[in-house]
Amino acid sequence: MSKFSLLEKFEKVKEYWDPKIVAEFNDQQMRIARLKGEFVWHSHDEEDEVFMVLEGDLKIELRDQVISMSAGEVFVVPRGVEHRPVAANEVKVLLIEPASTVNTGSMTSELTRSDLEKI
């Protein structure tokens, strides 16, 4: 058992939209990522997805609304809800989701990351 610093972990994250695992518990993972630009529209049929903005401003586009988030804010995307994260400038996020969650859900794109690195 040991503690860790998310700020120090972020120093190891260089690419956008490439989540890294920082902790695992009860079949869940804490993942951090740098985001910038538009992600792909996707949904997770079996998993809820928790977004916590640590730095910057993030929009979670849903088909019927846009959720605007700033540092310190949290939003849970319920399973099955199609969404697209959008970041005009760099954003640092913490994601909490089941270990089985693929970042692009059931669709595949050049942004799909199925084998995440633990840092």
Sequence and secondary structure as in RCSB ss.txt:
>XXXX:A:sequence
MSKFSLLEKFEKVKEYWDPKIVAEFNDQQMRIARLKGEFVWHSHDEEDEVFMVLEGDLKIELRDQVISMSAGEVF
VVPRGVEHRPVAANEVKVLLIEPASTVNTGSMTSELTRSDLEKI
>XXXX:A:secstr
     HHHHHTT  SBT  EEEEEETTEEEEEEEEEEE   B  SS  EEEEEEESEEEEEESS EEEEETT EE
EE TT  EEEEEEEEEEEEEEEETT  TTTT   TT   S  B 
